[in-house]
Amino acid sequence: MIQNLSPREQLMLLIGGLCCLATLVYFALIQPYCSAIDQLDSKIASRSKQLQQVKQLQQDYLRIQSQIKSLQKQQTNAPDFALFAFVESQVSRIAGRENLTAMRPLAAINHDDISEESVEIKLENISLGQMMQLLQSFDSAPASLQVKSLQLKVRFDNPQQLDGSLHISAYSKG
């Protein structure tokens, strides 16, 4: 049957067959291979990003573990710490007793095996430097203290002075 065709028609038929074969090879082999490679490349990028996140989490975990160990060590060094007395002494020493308008102990809260004791204080007519010294003294306390909230307002009669409210918590084992 092909012998009955002219050489020009045979050439056209051969070119058409080769085009069909090339199309079949492309869609059956090359295109699925390329999409599989692209999919694997995207998985590699995703996994490497996840690996970086895991490494960051590991660093955060180790940092937190070291903080916990230092806090536990600090806790054993100061087992008989009284938050109320410590805060009162620091405020009297730095800001003066006359500037302390209110000091209220809050109910202790237990979180699993950690107890949180809190005190709320209100100060009037103090300078920014005194507030910074007070915060630094809380930071260098013999027990683990945390300033949970700090509100400062500039006084209307003297813009160099502040009124402040602090909520301070101390944490202990048990």
FENVEN-V524323 format. One record per residue. N is the residue number from 1. RES is the residue in one letter. PSI is psi in whole degrees, -180 to 180 (NA if undefined). OMEGA is omega in degrees with one decimal (999 if undefined). D_FIRST is the distance of its C-alpha to the first C-alpha in whole Angstrom. Layout:
n=N res=RES psi=PSI omega=OMEGA d_first=D_FIRST
n=N res=RES psi=PSI omega=OMEGA d_first=D_FIRST
This chain:
n=1 res=M psi=-41 omega=178.4 d_first=0
n=2 res=I psi=-27 omega=179.8 d_first=4
n=3 res=Q psi=-22 omega=-179.4 d_first=5
n=4 res=N psi=-12 omega=-178.3 d_first=5
n=5 res=L psi=154 omega=179.1 d_first=7
n=6 res=S psi=160 omega=-179.8 d_first=11
n=7 res=P psi=-34 omega=178.5 d_first=13
n=8 res=R psi=-43 omega=180.0 d_first=15
n=9 res=E psi=-38 omega=177.1 d_first=12
n=10 res=Q psi=-40 omega=178.4 d_first=11
n=11 res=L psi=-43 omega=178.8 d_first=14
n=12 res=M psi=-41 omega=178.9 d_first=15
n=13 res=L psi=-41 omega=177.4 d_first=12
n=14 res=L psi=-45 omega=178.9 d_first=14
n=15 res=I psi=-42 omega=177.9 d_first=17
n=16 res=G psi=-42 omega=178.4 d_first=17
n=17 res=G psi=-41 omega=178.1 d_first=16
n=18 res=L psi=-38 omega=177.7 d_first=19
n=19 res=C psi=-43 omega=177.8 d_first=21
n=20 res=C psi=-42 omega=178.8 d_first=20
n=21 res=L psi=-42 omega=179.0 d_first=21
n=22 res=A psi=-41 omega=177.9 d_first=24
n=23 res=T psi=-43 omega=178.8 d_first=25
n=24 res=L psi=-44 omega=178.7 d_first=25
n=25 res=V psi=-42 omega=-179.9 d_first=27
n=26 res=Y psi=-52 omega=-175.7 d_first=29
n=27 res=F psi=-22 omega=-179.7 d_first=30
n=28 res=A psi=-29 omega=-174.9 d_first=30
n=29 res=L psi=-56 omega=-169.5 d_first=32
n=30 res=I psi=-50 omega=-176.9 d_first=34
n=31 res=Q psi=-45 omega=176.2 d_first=35
n=32 res=P psi=-35 omega=177.9 d_first=36
n=33 res=Y psi=-46 omega=-179.9 d_first=38
n=34 res=C psi=-41 omega=178.4 d_first=40
n=35 res=S psi=-34 omega=177.0 d_first=41
n=36 res=A psi=-40 omega=177.8 d_first=42
n=37 res=I psi=-45 omega=178.8 d_first=44
n=38 res=D psi=-41 omega=179.8 d_first=45
n=39 res=Q psi=-41 omega=178.3 d_first=47
n=40 res=L psi=-38 omega=176.5 d_first=48
n=41 res=D psi=-42 omega=179.0 d_first=50
n=42 res=S psi=-35 omega=176.1 d_first=51
n=43 res=K psi=-39 omega=178.4 d_first=53
n=44 res=I psi=-45 omega=179.3 d_first=54
n=45 res=A psi=-43 omega=179.9 d_first=56
n=46 res=S psi=-45 omega=-179.4 d_first=57
n=47 res=R psi=-37 omega=178.7 d_first=59
n=48 res=S psi=-35 omega=175.5 d_first=60
n=49 res=K psi=-42 omega=177.2 d_first=62
n=50 res=Q psi=-38 omega=178.2 d_first=63
n=51 res=L psi=-42 omega=177.2 d_first=64
n=52 res=Q psi=-40 omega=178.5 d_first=66
n=53 res=Q psi=-41 omega=178.6 d_first=68
n=54 res=V psi=-41 omega=177.9 d_first=69
n=55 res=K psi=-40 omega=177.9 d_first=71
n=56 res=Q psi=-42 omega=177.7 d_first=72
n=57 res=L psi=-37 omega=178.2 d_first=73
n=58 res=Q psi=-43 omega=178.3 d_first=75
n=59 res=Q psi=-42 omega=177.5 d_first=77
n=60 res=D psi=-42 omega=179.7 d_first=78
n=61 res=Y psi=-46 omega=-180.0 d_first=79
n=62 res=L psi=-38 omega=178.1 d_first=81
n=63 res=R psi=-44 omega=179.9 d_first=83
n=64 res=I psi=-39 omega=177.0 d_first=84
n=65 res=Q psi=-42 omega=179.7 d_first=85
n=66 res=S psi=-36 omega=176.3 d_first=87
n=67 res=Q psi=-41 omega=178.8 d_first=88
n=68 res=I psi=-44 omega=179.3 d_first=89
n=69 res=K psi=-42 omega=179.4 d_first=91
n=70 res=S psi=-37 omega=177.3 d_first=93
n=71 res=L psi=-39 omega=177.7 d_first=94
n=72 res=Q psi=-39 omega=177.8 d_first=95
n=73 res=K psi=-42 omega=178.0 d_first=97
n=74 res=Q psi=-37 omega=-179.9 d_first=99
n=75 res=Q psi=-39 omega=179.5 d_first=99
n=76 res=T psi=-27 omega=179.3 d_first=101
n=77 res=N psi=-24 omega=-178.3 d_first=103
n=78 res=A psi=70 omega=-176.3 d_first=104
n=79 res=P psi=-26 omega=-177.0 d_first=105
n=80 res=D psi=50 omega=-178.6 d_first=108
n=81 res=F psi=131 omega=176.8 d_first=106
n=82 res=A psi=109 omega=-175.5 d_first=108
n=83 res=L psi=-50 omega=-175.6 d_first=106
n=84 res=F psi=-48 omega=-179.0 d_first=108
n=85 res=A psi=-41 omega=-179.6 d_first=111
n=86 res=F psi=-47 omega=-178.5 d_first=109
n=87 res=V psi=-43 omega=-179.9 d_first=107
n=88 res=E psi=-43 omega=-179.4 d_first=111
n=89 res=S psi=-40 omega=179.6 d_first=112
n=90 res=Q psi=-42 omega=178.9 d_first=109
n=91 res=V psi=-44 omega=179.4 d_first=110
n=92 res=S psi=-40 omega=-177.8 d_first=114
n=93 res=R psi=-41 omega=-172.4 d_first=113
n=94 res=I psi=-50 omega=-173.2 d_first=111
n=95 res=A psi=-18 omega=-177.8 d_first=111
n=96 res=G psi=139 omega=-177.4 d_first=115
n=97 res=R psi=-31 omega=-178.1 d_first=116
n=98 res=E psi=-20 omega=179.8 d_first=117
n=99 res=N psi=-8 omega=177.5 d_first=113
n=100 res=L psi=109 omega=-176.4 d_first=112
n=101 res=T psi=-28 omega=179.8 d_first=112
n=102 res=A psi=144 omega=176.3 d_first=110
n=103 res=M psi=116 omega=-172.5 d_first=109
n=104 res=R psi=121 omega=174.3 d_first=107
n=105 res=P psi=142 omega=178.9 d_first=106
n=106 res=L psi=160 omega=-178.6 d_first=103
n=107 res=A psi=140 omega=178.9 d_first=102
n=108 res=A psi=142 omega=-179.8 d_first=101
n=109 res=I psi=134 omega=178.4 d_first=97
n=110 res=N psi=127 omega=175.1 d_first=95
n=111 res=H psi=102 omega=-176.6 d_first=92
n=112 res=D psi=-109 omega=-178.6 d_first=91
n=113 res=D psi=15 omega=179.9 d_first=93
n=114 res=I psi=134 omega=179.5 d_first=94
n=115 res=S psi=135 omega=-179.9 d_first=97
n=116 res=E psi=120 omega=177.2 d_first=97
n=117 res=E psi=134 omega=-174.3 d_first=101
n=118 res=S psi=152 omega=175.9 d_first=101
n=119 res=V psi=138 omega=175.4 d_first=103
n=120 res=E psi=129 omega=179.9 d_first=103
n=121 res=I psi=150 omega=175.5 d_first=106
n=122 res=K psi=131 omega=-178.8 d_first=106
n=123 res=L psi=147 omega=176.5 d_first=108
n=124 res=E psi=148 omega=171.1 d_first=109
n=125 res=N psi=50 omega=176.6 d_first=110
n=126 res=I psi=159 omega=179.8 d_first=109
n=127 res=S psi=165 omega=177.6 d_first=107
n=128 res=L psi=-38 omega=177.9 d_first=104
n=129 res=G psi=-41 omega=177.8 d_first=105
n=130 res=Q psi=-40 omega=178.7 d_first=107
n=131 res=M psi=-41 omega=178.6 d_first=104
n=132 res=M psi=-42 omega=177.6 d_first=102
n=133 res=Q psi=-40 omega=179.7 d_first=104
n=134 res=L psi=-45 omega=178.8 d_first=104
n=135 res=L psi=-39 omega=177.6 d_first=101
n=136 res=Q psi=-36 omega=177.8 d_first=101
n=137 res=S psi=-33 omega=175.9 d_first=104
n=138 res=F psi=-35 omega=-179.4 d_first=101
n=139 res=D psi=-33 omega=-178.5 d_first=99
n=140 res=S psi=24 omega=179.4 d_first=101
n=141 res=A psi=157 omega=178.8 d_first=103
n=142 res=P psi=-8 omega=177.0 d_first=103
n=143 res=A psi=171 omega=-179.0 d_first=101
n=144 res=S psi=105 omega=179.1 d_first=97
n=145 res=L psi=150 omega=177.4 d_first=98
n=146 res=Q psi=130 omega=173.6 d_first=95
n=147 res=V psi=107 omega=-175.0 d_first=96
n=148 res=K psi=-34 omega=175.8 d_first=94
n=149 res=S psi=149 omega=179.9 d_first=95
n=150 res=L psi=121 omega=177.7 d_first=97
n=151 res=Q psi=127 omega=179.8 d_first=98
n=152 res=L psi=141 omega=175.4 d_first=100
n=153 res=K psi=141 omega=175.5 d_first=101
n=154 res=V psi=137 omega=-179.4 d_first=103
n=155 res=R psi=143 omega=-178.6 d_first=107
n=156 res=F psi=-30 omega=-177.2 d_first=108
n=157 res=D psi=-22 omega=179.4 d_first=111
n=158 res=N psi=105 omega=-177.1 d_first=110
n=159 res=P psi=-10 omega=177.7 d_first=107
n=160 res=Q psi=-12 omega=-177.1 d_first=107
n=161 res=Q psi=156 omega=-176.7 d_first=108
n=162 res=L psi=155 omega=165.3 d_first=105
n=163 res=D psi=137 omega=-175.9 d_first=106
n=164 res=G psi=157 omega=176.0 d_first=103
n=165 res=S psi=130 omega=-178.7 d_first=102
n=166 res=L psi=144 omega=173.4 d_first=101
n=167 res=H psi=113 omega=-173.9 d_first=99
n=168 res=I psi=136 omega=179.9 d_first=99
n=169 res=S psi=143 omega=174.0 d_first=98
n=170 res=A psi=140 omega=-177.5 d_first=99
n=171 res=Y psi=139 omega=177.0 d_first=97
n=172 res=S psi=159 omega=-179.1 d_first=98
n=173 res=K psi=137 omega=172.5 d_first=97
n=174 res=G psi=NA omega=999 d_first=98
